[in-house]
Amino acid sequence: MPGFEVIDEKEKKAISRIFDEGKVFFAHGFDKKRKHYHVREFEQELKTVFSPKMADVLCVSSGTAAIKVALKALGVGKGDEVITQSFNFIATVEAIIDTGANVVFTDIDDTLNMCPKNLESLISKKTKAIIPVHMLGVPAEMILINRIGKRNKIPVVEDACEAIGAKVAGKYVGGLSEFGVFSFDFGKMITTGEGGALFSKKKSDGKNARMYHDHGHKNIPNLPRGLDHAGLIGFNYRMTEISGAFGKVQLKKFPSILRDSKKRYHALEKCIYHKDIKFRHVYSGSEPNYDTFVISIENKKLRNQVISLLNKAGFGTKNLPDAFNWHCAYFWEHVDKNIRNKEVKSCYDRLLKCVAIPILVSKSIKDYKKIASDINECSE
Ligand SMILES: Cc1ncc(COP(=O)(O)O)c(C=O)c1O
């Protein structure tokens, strides 16, 4: 979340510098006019910071586009099935449907992410990809999910859009499977206004992804783009140089974003001790990105009191329940009119009890201690 909160003169200068350095806003070509290839540089920096071992990092126009590009690079299409989780954002589902594939929803576990056991039971001959989503900054059970993917020879696409900076066994999410996806939209840990990145483990997948996001261009070195060849039927999901330059500045701020978020998150973790409030589960060995602190409250009256406190104090409750409809498959009858199956219903029942407390760096640690103390005072 905090990316937008830390925007200042540095981002402004980075963009105005493009005007002074040849006014090239396109990621390709115009070699003599430009001093930088901002998108390409941003990709290299993302790779260095988050996953040097991945074969390729590709910047695209959004997180939604990155998911679609990953699925297209894998050749997912009509009649295939892609498994993802019921606590999600509609974008992931839209990207799957846009390839022509059908969506299969899993239930969630105590992390509120994909339940590995349920995933295994839903795999069929038609399954072509698995998309666990690290919702609200907490990693899914990736060790088990990757193991299931490997055993069944099904690639895993980690949707890390909401979890930039979270880790599993010391490694950043987004670099743990065949593909990883980041979003840089305006509500994410790092923002470029709109934008996304796709991490590919295999060189061949990365190559397909690059071609697909750029009308199929092979971008053969030393050959003008006009004479270039198409490697496949693609689309335009390119990132602009404005976003690339913006992203490089945000990435430099990322260590302080993470550090400041962590302090606020820990203040809530330490200071909320209400007997009727449970914390979201984080697996040992995994680390959230401290973007959101999620609590669960069985009693409806108490829950509503906490929600009202958070709204009055200007925190809001993000996806749970402020934007519940957009983040739970239970509400997506426009996707499938029979969507309310046992997995989806079980996810809805669990999420109904949850309240998300956003971590904002514009709020002080004192503000977080105060809201924790006010929450402790609530009684039904
Ligand atoms: C889990 C998840 N997946 C995908 C997306 C799509 O990202 P974008 O908004 O960059 O298209 C989002 C954005 O909110 C998201 O939260």
The ligand as an SDF file (V2000), in Angstrom:
LIG
                    3D

 16 16  0  0  0  0  0  0  0  0999 V2000
   -4.0780  -10.2750   -6.0320 C   0  0  0  0  0  0  0  0  0  0  0  0
   -4.0640   -9.3640   -7.2200 C   0  0  0  0  0  0  0  0  0  0  0  0
   -3.8510   -9.8780   -8.4390 N   0  0  0  0  0  0  0  0  0  0  0  0
   -3.8190   -9.0970   -9.5250 C   0  0  0  0  0  0  0  0  0  0  0  0
   -4.0110   -7.7340   -9.4410 C   0  0  0  0  0  0  0  0  0  0  0  0
   -3.9980   -6.9220  -10.6730 C   0  0  0  0  0  0  0  0  0  0  0  0
   -3.0220   -5.9210  -10.6710 O   0  0  0  0  0  0  0  0  0  0  0  0
   -3.2380   -4.5900  -11.5190 P   0  0  0  0  0  0  0  0  0  0  0  0
   -4.1570   -3.7000  -10.7600 O   0  0  0  0  0  0  0  0  0  0  0  0
   -1.8600   -4.0260  -11.6180 O   0  0  0  0  0  0  0  0  0  0  0  0
   -3.7730   -4.9820  -12.8340 O   0  0  0  0  0  0  0  0  0  0  0  0
   -4.2360   -7.1550   -8.1910 C   0  0  0  0  0  0  0  0  0  0  0  0
   -4.4600   -5.7060   -8.0670 C   0  0  0  0  0  0  0  0  0  0  0  0
   -5.0560   -5.1910   -7.1540 O   0  0  0  0  0  0  0  0  0  0  0  0
   -4.2810   -7.9920   -7.0500 C   0  0  0  0  0  0  0  0  0  0  0  0
   -4.5080   -7.4950   -5.8430 O   0  0  0  0  0  0  0  0  0  0  0  0
  1  2  1  0
  2  3  1  0
  2 15  2  0
  3  4  2  0
  4  5  1  0
  5  6  1  0
  5 12  2  0
  6  7  1  0
  7  8  1  0
  8  9  2  0
  8 10  1  0
  8 11  1  0
 12 13  1  0
 12 15  1  0
 13 14  2  0
 15 16  1  0
M  END
$$$$
